[in-house]
Amino acid sequence: MSTETKGLTRREILGAAAAAGAVLAGSGLGLGRVAHAAPPPTAGLTLPPLPYAENALEPAISARTLSFHYGKHHRAYVENTAKAVAGTPLAGQPLEAIVRAAAADPAKSVLFNNAAQAWNHAFYWRSLGPKASAPDAKLKARLDRDLGGVAGAKKALAAAATTQFGSGWAWLVLEGGKLKVVKTANADTPLVHGQTPLLTIDVWEHAYYLDYQNKRPDYVTAVLDRLLQWDFASRNLK
């Protein structure tokens, strides 16, 4: 067979096919690729792909909610952050570094709100999955020691998530060698409080209102019982 096909060499044809495959994989459209983990939120100022399909969290969280939450809210935070740092010394810095720098400068409150929300949301998507997972032995031992086991941690997370007044987040964190459950308001994040985030639950209204209206406790229960990824927390434990 000739190595030429319609003016293209066999090498060029194979290269084009490989490039097309890479595009499909990166877009989440490659066969068997949709459920792969998203890159960490420090990977750059682009919207990271969801680690699952938009309908993968149903019925706990609908595809419609995920479409708005991820495709509009999260995207806007990323785009606003990119615009705010363009042409400044923070341009090209990892997202986590931008969050920390903005938190240290009261004049950068708008940048902090957008950058922290971009980071928080990327972390939130990976705290969830189509089926709740279990902690590994190391995390389980820490949970038993510090929070009364998985049941105690879930109870503490539920309390933090349902009692956070207004918008915010509930977090499982590591601080001073111990596990804790904390809550933050608006865009605030454990990153700037000397804590290592392990898991989070978003309790901004846009996270649940299309599905649950004002019934935040029902949303929180669904996340804790059906979606929470304890194995993600295990990987974050240092």
C-alpha positions in Angstrom: 0.0 0.0 0.0 1.2 3.5 -0.8 2.3 5.6 2.2 0.5 8.5 0.6 -3.3 9.0 1.0 -4.9 12.0 -0.6 -1.7 14.0 -0.3 -1.1 13.0 3.4 1.7 10.7 4.5 0.8 7.7 6.7 2.7 9.4 9.6 0.6 12.6 9.2 -2.6 10.5 9.2 -1.6 8.7 12.4 -0.6 12.0 14.0 -3.9 13.6 13.2 -5.7 10.6 14.6 -3.7 10.7 17.8 -4.4 14.4 18.2 -8.1 13.9 17.7 -8.0 11.2 20.4 -6.3 13.6 22.8 -8.9 16.2 22.2 -11.7 13.7 22.9 -10.0 12.5 26.1 -9.4 16.0 27.3 -13.0 17.0 26.7 -14.4 14.0 28.7 -15.9 12.6 25.5 -13.4 9.8 25.0 -14.8 6.3 25.6 -14.4 5.3 29.2 -12.8 8.7 30.1 -15.7 10.6 31.6 -15.2 9.4 35.2 -11.5 10.2 35.3 -10.4 12.5 38.1 -10.2 16.2 37.3 -6.8 17.9 37.5 -6.2 19.7 40.8 -7.5 23.3 41.2 -3.9 24.5 41.0 -3.5 23.3 37.5 -4.0 26.8 35.9 -6.6 29.5 35.3 -8.8 27.4 33.1 -12.1 25.6 34.0 -11.1 22.1 35.0 -13.3 19.3 33.6 -15.8 17.7 35.9 -14.6 14.3 37.1 -17.9 12.7 35.9 -20.8 13.3 33.6 -23.3 16.1 34.5 -26.0 13.5 35.2 -23.7 11.2 37.2 -24.9 12.6 40.6 -28.6 12.1 40.0 -31.0 11.8 41.8 -29.1 13.5 44.7 -28.0 16.4 42.4 -29.6 16.9 39.1 -27.9 17.4 35.8 -29.7 20.7 35.5 -28.2 21.9 38.8 -24.8 20.8 37.8 -25.1 22.5 34.4 -25.8 25.8 36.0 -23.5 25.4 39.0 -20.5 24.2 37.1 -21.1 25.7 33.7 -22.0 29.2 34.8 -21.1 29.8 38.4 -17.7 28.0 38.5 -16.8 29.1 35.0 -17.5 32.8 35.9 -15.2 32.6 39.0 -12.4 31.2 36.9 -12.8 33.7 34.1 -13.1 36.6 36.5 -9.9 35.5 38.2 -8.0 35.2 34.9 -9.1 38.7 34.0 -8.1 40.2 37.3 -4.6 38.8 37.3 -3.9 39.5 33.6 -0.9 41.8 33.3 -0.1 41.6 37.1 2.7 39.8 38.9 0.2 37.1 39.8 -0.4 36.2 36.1 0.8 32.7 35.5 0.8 31.8 39.2 -1.0 28.6 40.4 -4.6 29.3 41.6 -3.7 28.3 45.2 -0.9 30.9 45.2 -3.3 33.6 43.9 -5.8 32.7 46.6 -3.1 33.1 49.3 -1.8 36.3 47.9 -5.2 37.9 47.6 -6.2 36.9 51.1 -3.1 38.7 52.4 -4.1 42.0 50.8 -7.4 43.7 51.8 -7.2 45.7 48.5 -7.6 42.4 46.6 -10.9 41.3 48.1 -12.6 41.0 44.8 -9.8 38.9 43.4 -9.9 36.7 46.6 -13.6 36.1 46.3 -13.3 34.9 42.7 -10.1 33.0 43.1 -11.1 31.3 46.3 -14.5 30.3 44.8 -12.7 28.9 41.8 -10.5 26.8 44.0 -13.4 25.8 46.4 -15.6 24.6 43.6 -12.8 22.5 41.9 -12.3 20.9 45.3 -16.0 20.4 45.9 -16.5 18.5 42.6 -13.9 16.0 43.6 -15.4 15.6 47.1 -18.4 14.1 45.4 -18.9 11.1 43.2 -21.7 8.9 41.7 -21.5 6.6 44.7 -20.2 7.4 48.2 -16.9 5.8 49.0 -15.2 4.6 52.2 -12.1 6.0 53.9 -8.9 4.0 53.9 -7.5 2.5 57.1 -5.4 5.5 57.9 -8.2 8.0 57.6 -10.6 5.7 59.4 -8.3 5.5 62.4 -8.0 9.3 62.5 -11.8 9.7 62.2 -12.2 7.2 65.1 -9.7 9.1 67.2 -10.8 12.7 66.5 -14.5 12.7 65.5 -16.2 9.6 66.7 -15.7 7.6 63.4 -17.3 8.1 60.1 -20.7 8.5 61.7 -19.4 11.2 64.0 -17.8 13.0 61.2 -21.0 12.9 59.1 -22.9 14.3 62.0 -20.4 17.1 62.5 -20.4 17.9 58.8 -24.3 17.9 58.7 -24.3 20.3 61.7 -21.8 22.7 60.1 -23.5 22.6 56.7 -27.0 23.2 58.0 -26.1 25.9 60.6 -23.9 28.0 58.3 -25.9 31.2 58.1 -26.2 32.3 54.5 -23.8 31.2 51.8 -20.7 29.2 52.6 -19.0 25.8 53.0 -18.7 22.9 55.5 -15.2 21.3 55.6 -13.4 18.3 56.9 -9.8 19.6 57.6 -6.6 18.6 59.2 -5.2 21.2 61.6 -2.3 20.7 64.0 -2.3 16.9 63.4 -6.0 16.5 64.2 -9.1 16.2 62.1 -11.7 18.9 62.5 -15.0 20.0 60.9 -15.2 23.7 60.2 -17.5 26.0 58.3 -16.6 29.1 56.3 -18.8 31.9 55.0 -19.0 33.0 51.4 -15.7 32.4 49.6 -13.6 31.8 52.7 -11.4 28.7 52.5 -9.3 26.7 54.9 -6.3 27.3 52.6 -5.8 30.7 54.2 -6.3 29.5 57.8 -3.4 27.1 58.2 -5.7 24.1 57.6 -5.5 21.2 55.1 -8.8 20.7 53.4 -9.9 17.1 53.0 -13.5 17.3 51.9 -16.1 20.0 51.5 -19.9 20.5 51.0 -21.0 23.6 49.2 -24.0 25.3 50.9 -24.5 28.3 48.6 -28.1 28.2 47.5 -27.1 27.7 43.9 -25.7 24.3 44.9 -29.1 22.9 45.8 -32.0 25.3 45.3 -33.2 23.9 41.9 -33.5 20.5 43.4 -34.4 21.1 47.1 -35.6 24.7 47.2 -35.2 25.8 50.9 -34.7 22.3 52.2 -30.9 22.5 52.7 -30.8 19.7 55.3 -32.3 17.3 52.7 -29.5 18.3 50.2 -26.8 17.8 52.9 -28.2 14.4 53.9 -28.2 13.3 50.2 -24.6 14.4 49.8 -23.4 12.7 53.0 -25.2 9.5 52.3 -24.9 9.1 48.6 -22.1 11.1 47.1 -19.3 11.9 49.6 -15.9 10.7 48.5 -14.0 9.6 51.7 -11.3 8.1 49.5 -10.6 11.7 48.2 -10.2 12.8 51.8 -7.8 9.8 52.3 -5.6 11.0 49.4 -5.5 14.6 50.9 -4.5 13.4 54.4 -0.9 14.3 55.1 
